């Protein structure tokens, strides 16, 4: 019986704590309502005079203004009951009840009518905050819903409180056509410049002394390590520009695993170049003539090369995952240590088996 009584008392205490926590959370955001999306240059007299009645859409780098009503003026002092009303400059935007940490608030016009109802225009600038795992998860879910055409209910509140009552909905558009066009122009110009330089200088080809019949840089065979490091460099640069163009945020989060991936590619290239240079000195090797892009990367003078093919296939697989993730989540993927380890093993195998590999 004593045991059952202790369980009952514990349940009551838990219920009381939950109720008090809920009341505190509601009080944290104050007693106010979001009545509509408003014209930031309008006057909030009588509440809805500044409301916009057309369907609204929102994207990164843009702003939305909400008309917020409260029976207590938004001030820093306390009201007659001792409750401190919310400070509108500390409010954040909520999507479907989830706070968007990093959405900056700007307090605009504020007026109080003869019924002591205060209407304040609060403008929020949409900015992604990916500083925590929960924030990254939130934005991943928002972008996934947006791609499916989901309409978001938006509101405002304090980051640690509950959102205000609201029936306002908005369409969120992660990818604006004009921004995508800007990225495409930048990417296209960069690709043309890169491949023009590579074609003239042979930057993606082997650098050993030329053998018989090789007169131009384009006659040389392609270098697998040079192609791999070029691929990852282009993907990371293009991903950075893509995210910047679409989110208007130049401070793009680059995960440490991507830095590690670039380090593995650089190490593979450096080691392979050192091995080739040593072969030139000791074995008097010369560069082979190109047999075509794919064949150069997957074969040597003895024919098909399993370790080369394995590195090519694994690099392409991770590159596809990287590109798709950037498109869908507008963020670079954070590769697990296991995947990085597999990439390192693949690169190490290629370098190790390159030692006995014949060049020509």
C-alpha positions in Angstrom: 0.0 0.0 0.0 2.8 2.4 0.9 4.4 1.6 -2.4 1.2 2.4 -4.3 0.8 5.6 -2.4 4.3 6.8 -3.4 3.5 6.0 -7.1 0.3 8.0 -6.8 2.0 11.0 -5.2 4.8 10.8 -7.8 2.2 10.9 -10.6 0.4 13.9 -9.0 3.7 15.7 -8.7 4.6 15.0 -12.3 1.2 16.2 -13.5 1.6 19.4 -11.5 5.1 20.0 -12.9 3.8 19.5 -16.4 0.9 21.9 -15.9 3.1 24.6 -14.3 5.7 24.1 -17.2 2.9 24.5 -19.7 1.6 27.7 -18.0 5.1 29.1 -17.8 5.7 28.4 -21.5 2.5 30.1 -22.5 3.4 33.0 -20.2 6.8 33.2 -21.7 5.4 34.3 -25.1 2.9 36.7 -23.4 -0.8 37.1 -24.2 -0.8 38.1 -27.9 -2.1 36.9 -31.2 -0.8 36.9 -34.8 -3.7 38.2 -36.9 -2.3 38.4 -40.4 0.6 39.0 -42.7 1.0 42.7 -43.0 2.4 45.4 -45.2 5.6 46.5 -43.5 4.9 50.1 -44.6 1.3 50.0 -43.6 -0.4 51.5 -40.5 -1.8 49.0 -38.0 -4.7 51.2 -37.0 -7.7 49.0 -36.1 -5.6 45.9 -36.5 -6.3 44.7 -39.9 -5.9 47.9 -41.9 -2.3 46.8 -42.7 -3.2 43.2 -43.6 -2.3 41.7 -47.0 -5.1 39.6 -48.4 -3.2 37.9 -51.3 -1.5 34.5 -50.8 2.1 35.1 -49.8 5.2 33.1 -50.4 8.5 33.3 -48.6 12.1 32.2 -49.3 15.6 32.6 -47.9 16.9 36.1 -47.6 13.4 37.5 -47.7 11.3 39.0 -44.9 7.7 38.7 -43.7 5.8 41.1 -41.5 3.2 39.9 -39.0 0.6 42.1 -37.4 0.7 41.1 -33.7 -2.1 42.1 -31.3 -1.9 42.2 -27.5 -4.1 43.6 -24.8 -1.0 44.8 -23.1 1.4 47.2 -24.8 4.8 45.7 -25.8 6.9 47.6 -23.3 9.9 46.8 -21.1 8.1 47.7 -17.9 5.6 45.4 -16.1 1.9 45.7 -16.2 -0.5 46.2 -13.2 -0.5 42.5 -12.3 3.3 42.3 -12.2 3.6 40.2 -15.4 6.2 41.4 -17.8 4.8 41.6 -21.3 6.9 40.2 -24.1 9.5 42.2 -25.9 8.7 42.1 -29.6 12.4 42.4 -30.5 13.1 39.1 -28.9 10.4 37.2 -30.8 11.3 34.6 -33.4 9.3 33.2 -36.3 7.5 29.8 -35.9 6.8 27.4 -38.7 4.1 24.8 -37.8 4.8 25.4 -34.1 8.6 25.0 -34.4 10.8 28.1 -33.7 13.2 29.2 -36.4 16.3 30.2 -34.4 18.2 32.9 -36.2 15.1 34.5 -37.7 15.8 38.2 -36.8 12.9 40.4 -35.7 12.6 44.1 -36.5 9.9 46.0 -34.6 7.9 48.4 -36.8 4.9 50.6 -36.2 2.9 50.1 -33.1 -0.4 51.7 -32.1 -3.0 51.2 -29.4 -6.8 51.7 -30.0 -9.4 53.0 -27.7 -10.0 49.4 -26.3 -6.4 49.2 -25.1 -5.6 46.7 -27.8 -2.0 47.2 -29.1 -1.1 46.2 -32.7 2.5 45.9 -33.6 4.1 45.2 -36.9 7.0 42.8 -36.5 9.2 41.9 -39.5 11.2 38.7 -39.6 14.2 38.1 -41.8 14.6 34.5 -42.9 18.0 33.2 -42.1 19.1 29.6 -41.5 20.8 28.8 -38.2 22.6 25.4 -38.6 24.7 25.7 -35.4 23.0 22.7 -33.7 21.8 19.3 -34.7 18.2 20.2 -33.8 18.3 23.3 -36.0 19.7 21.3 -39.0 17.0 18.7 -38.5 14.3 21.4 -38.4 15.5 23.0 -41.7 15.8 19.6 -43.3 12.1 18.9 -42.5 11.0 22.3 -43.6 12.7 22.0 -47.0 11.3 18.5 -47.5 7.8 19.7 -46.7 8.3 22.7 -49.0 9.3 20.5 -51.9 6.0 18.6 -51.4 3.9 21.8 -51.6 3.1 21.9 -47.9 1.5 25.1 -46.6 3.1 26.3 -43.3 1.2 27.9 -40.5 3.4 30.8 -39.2 3.4 32.5 -35.9 5.7 34.3 -33.5 6.9 33.7 -30.0 9.9 33.6 -27.7 12.5 30.9 -28.5 11.8 29.0 -25.3 8.0 29.6 -25.3 4.9 28.7 -27.2 3.9 30.4 -30.4 1.0 32.8 -30.4 -2.4 31.8 -31.7 -2.4 32.1 -35.4 -4.3 30.8 -38.5 -1.9 32.5 -40.9 -0.5 30.2 -43.6 2.3 30.8 -46.1 4.0 29.0 -48.9 7.8 28.5 -48.4 9.8 28.3 -51.6 13.4 27.1 -51.0 14.4 27.5 -54.7 13.6 30.7 -56.4 13.9 30.6 -60.2 16.0 33.8 -60.5 18.5 32.6 -57.9 18.8 29.2 -59.6 19.4 31.0 -62.9 22.2 33.1 -61.2 23.8 29.9 -59.9 23.5 28.2 -63.3 25.2 31.2 -65.0 28.1 31.2 -62.5 28.4 27.4 -62.7 28.4 27.5 -66.5 31.0 30.2 -66.7 33.2 28.4 -64.2 32.9 25.1 -66.1 33.7 26.7 -69.4 36.8 28.4 -67.9 37.9 25.2 -66.1 37.7 22.9 -69.1 39.2 25.4 -71.5 42.2 25.7 -69.2 42.4 21.9 -68.7 42.2 21.3 -72.5 45.0 23.8 -73.2 47.4 22.9 -70.4 46.6 19.2 -69.9 45.9 19.9 -66.2 44.0 16.6 -65.8 46.6 14.5 -67.6 49.8 12.7 -66.6 53.0 14.9 -66.4 55.8 12.4 -67.1 58.2 13.0 -70.0 56.5 12.6 -73.4 56.8 9.3 -75.2 57.0 8.6 -78.9 54.1 10.2 -80.9 53.0 12.5 -78.1 53.3 16.1 -79.2 50.4 18.0 -77.5 49.1 18.0 -73.9 45.9 16.5 -75.1 47.8 13.4 -76.4 48.7 12.4 -72.8 46.6 9.9 -70.8 44.3 11.2 -68.1 45.5 11.0 -64.5 43.0 9.4 -62.1 44.3 11.3 -59.0 44.1 14.6 -60.8 40.6 13.9 -62.1 39.4 12.9 -58.6 40.8 16.0 -56.8 39.3 18.2 -59.6 35.9 16.5 -59.2 35.8 17.1 -55.5 37.0 20.7 -55.8 34.4 21.5 -58.4 31.6 19.8 -56.4 32.4 21.7 -53.1 32.8 25.0 -54.9 29.6 24.6 -56.8 27.8 23.4 -53.7 29.0 26.5 -51.8 27.8 28.8 -54.6 24.5 27.0 -54.9 23.7 27.3 -51.2 24.8 30.9 -51.2 22.7 31.9 -54.2 19.6 30.2 -52.9 19.9 31.1 -49.2 21.6 34.5 -49.5 24.0 33.3 -46.7 27.7 33.5 -47.6 28.6 31.9 -44.2 27.8 28.4 -45.5 28.4 25.5 -43.1 31.1 23.2 -44.4 31.2 20.0 -42.3 34.5 18.8 -41.0 34.0 15.5 -42.9 34.0 17.4 -46.2 37.3 19.1 -45.2 38.6 15.6 -44.4 37.4 14.3 -47.8 39.3 17.1 -49.5 42.4 16.2 -47.4 42.1 12.5 -48.5 41.9 13.6 -52.2 44.9 16.0 -51.8 46.9 13.2 -50.1 46.1 10.7 -52.8 47.1 13.2 -55.5 50.3 14.2 -53.7 51.4 10.6 -53.1 50.5 9.5 -56.7 52.5 12.4 -58.1 55.5 11.5 -55.9 55.4 7.9 -57.1 55.3 8.9 -60.7 58.2 11.3 -60.2 60.3 8.6 -58.6 59.5 6.2 -61.5 60.7 8.8 -64.0 64.1 8.9 -62.1 64.6 5.2 -61.5 62.7 3.5 -64.3 62.9 6.2 -67.0 59.2 5.9 -67.6 57.3 8.1 -70.0 53.7 9.1 -70.2 51.3 6.8 -72.1 49.2 8.0 -75.0 45.5 8.6 -74.2 43.1 5.8 -75.2 40.0 7.8 -74.1 38.8 9.3 -70.8 37.1 6.3 -69.3 39.8 3.8 -70.4 42.6 6.0 -69.1 41.1 6.1 -65.7 40.2 2.4 -65.4 43.1 0.7 -67.1 46.9 0.6 -67.3 49.3 -0.7 -69.9 48.5 -4.3 -68.8 44.8 -3.9 -69.3 41.8 -3.5 -66.9 42.8 -2.4 -63.4 40.5 -3.5 -60.6 41.9 -1.0 -58.0 41.4 1.9 -60.4 37.8 0.8 -61.3 37.0 0.5 -57.6 38.2 4.0 -56.8 36.3 5.4 -59.8 33.0 3.7 -58.8 33.3 4.6 -55.1 34.1 8.2 -55.9 31.1 8.5 -58.3 28.8 6.9 -55.7 29.7 9.4 -53.0 29.7 12.3 -55.5 26.1 11.5 -56.5 25.0 11.3 -52.8 26.8 14.7 -52.2 25.1 16.4 -55.1 21.6 15.1 -54.4 21.8 16.0 -50.7 22.9 19.6 -51.5 19.9 19.9 -53.9 17.4 18.5 -51.5 18.6 19.9 -48.2 20.5 23.1 -49.3 23.4 21.9 -47.1 26.5 19.9 -47.6 26.2 16.3 -46.2 28.1 15.5 -43.1 29.7 12.2 -44.0 30.1 9.6 -41.3 33.6 8.5 -40.1 32.8 5.0 -41.6 32.3 6.5 -45.1 35.4 8.6 -44.8 37.3 5.5 -43.7 36.1 3.6 -46.8 37.2 6.5 -49.0 40.6 6.5 -47.3 40.9 2.7 -47.8 40.0 3.0 -51.4 42.5 5.8 -52.0 45.2 4.0 -50.1 44.7 0.8 -52.1 45.0 2.8 -55.3 48.2 4.4 -54.2 49.7 1.2 -52.9 49.0 -0.7 -56.1 50.3 2.2 -58.1 53.9 1.4 -57.0 54.2 -1.8 -59.2 52.0 -0.3 -61.9 53.6 0.1 -65.3 53.2 3.4 -67.0 54.4 2.6 -70.5 
